Amino acid sequence: MDQACIAAVLDKMDFKVFVLTAADGDRRNGQIVSWVMPATIVPQVPRLLVGVGRMTYTRELIEVSRKFALNLLGEDQWPWVPHFGFRSGRDVDKFATVPYKDGVTGSPLLPGVVGYVECQVRAALDAGAHLFYLADVLEGKLVSDREPLRLHQLSEVLPPEEVVTMRRLLEQDIPRHMSLL
Ligand SMILES: Cc1cc2nc3c(=O)[nH]c(=O)nc-3n(C[C@H](O)[C@H](O)[C@H](O)COP(=O)(O)O)c2cc1C
């Protein structure tokens, strides 16, 4: 296996950046996700597949509620990447300073996003470090029809020190995830 060759191909795959939110009673949280893909071609039965880290607080809430929302960020909404993606809701209340409204699933919906969908979990595939949730889309709205934020853009739009932090966090996670595969 030539890791560099494989990485060069995988690097060509770009993904959009979302805040995945969930709630259980008074507890609510959100985290950044990029592993989101459609899972049907049938418009009457919209489904998505979402990869969520085993250890995240947001996943803990999804496990209880079986529901979540995906808030698709616009290019200008990069400040929410460090806010929701660099620390855990176990350590800080991420919604203390961020306005939101409750969606039909009870999951927080963020203002000013490109759009959102609200989902109900149908099934989960345990892949070790991540759980892959197959979910029915119950509701959705295009809030502001503009360009979504992409993963590959982050190194250009985030301040340099945040890019350094993002890479450091990724490097730290790799051995931990490897032990779970
Ligand atoms: C650019 C970016 C993309 C990410 N993509 C994912 C992802 O697809 N799935 C995932 O579980 N975590 C992903 N993360 C990591 C989580 O957002 C991060 O672990 C977060 O702190 C978890 O928060 P929580 O414990 O409050 O739920 C990503 C982080 C960043 C910065």
The ligand as a Tripos MOL2 file, in Angstrom:
@<TRIPOS>MOLECULE
LIG
   31    33     1     0     0
SMALL
NO_CHARGES

@<TRIPOS>ATOM
      1 C1        -13.1430   20.7690    9.6370 C.3       1 LIG1
      2 C2        -13.6250   19.7380   10.6200 C.ar      1 LIG1
      3 C3        -14.3420   18.6460   10.1790 C.ar      1 LIG1
      4 C4        -14.8040   17.6850   11.0790 C.ar      1 LIG1
      5 N1        -15.5300   16.6320   10.6220 N.ar      1 LIG1
      6 C5        -16.0380   15.7440   11.5120 C.ar      1 LIG1
      7 C6        -16.8940   14.6790   11.0800 C.ar      1 LIG1
      8 O1        -17.2280   14.5290    9.8900 O.2       1 LIG1
      9 N2        -17.3640   13.8140   12.0310 N.ar      1 LIG1
     10 C7        -17.0390   13.9570   13.3580 C.ar      1 LIG1
     11 O2        -17.5250   13.1850   14.2010 O.2       1 LIG1
     12 N3        -16.2380   14.9580   13.7810 N.ar      1 LIG1
     13 C8        -15.7450   15.8410   12.9030 C.ar      1 LIG1
     14 N4        -14.9600   16.8700   13.3560 N.ar      1 LIG1
     15 C9        -14.5610   16.9200   14.7930 C.3       1 LIG1
     16 C10       -15.6440   17.4320   15.7680 C.3       1 LIG1
     17 O3        -16.3000   18.5650   15.2830 O.3       1 LIG1
     18 C11       -14.9760   17.7090   17.1120 C.3       1 LIG1
     19 O4        -14.4360   16.5090   17.6310 O.3       1 LIG1
     20 C12       -15.8660   18.3840   18.1340 C.3       1 LIG1
     21 O5        -15.0530   19.0310   19.0850 O.3       1 LIG1
     22 C13       -16.7990   17.4350   18.8800 C.3       1 LIG1
     23 O6        -17.5890   18.2210   19.7330 O.3       1 LIG1
     24 P1        -18.5630   17.6450   20.8620 P.3       1 LIG1
     25 O7        -17.7830   16.7220   21.7510 O.co2     1 LIG1
     26 O8        -19.0220   18.8930   21.5820 O.co2     1 LIG1
     27 O9        -19.7050   16.9560   20.1860 O.co2     1 LIG1
     28 C14       -14.5110   17.8310   12.4680 C.ar      1 LIG1
     29 C15       -13.7930   18.9540   12.9190 C.ar      1 LIG1
     30 C16       -13.3450   19.8950   12.0060 C.ar      1 LIG1
     31 C17       -12.5870   21.0830   12.5220 C.3       1 LIG1
@<TRIPOS>BOND
     1     1     2 1
     2     2     3 ar
     3     2    30 ar
     4     3     4 ar
     5     4     5 ar
     6     4    28 ar
     7     5     6 ar
     8     6     7 ar
     9     6    13 1
    10     7     8 2
    11     7     9 ar
    12     9    10 ar
    13    10    11 2
    14    10    12 ar
    15    12    13 ar
    16    13    14 ar
    17    14    15 1
    18    14    28 ar
    19    15    16 1
    20    16    17 1
    21    16    18 1
    22    18    19 1
    23    18    20 1
    24    20    21 1
    25    20    22 1
    26    22    23 1
    27    23    24 1
    28    24    25 2
    29    24    26 1
    30    24    27 1
    31    28    29 ar
    32    29    30 ar
    33    30    31 1
@<TRIPOS>SUBSTRUCTURE
     1 LIG1         1 GROUP 0 **** ****
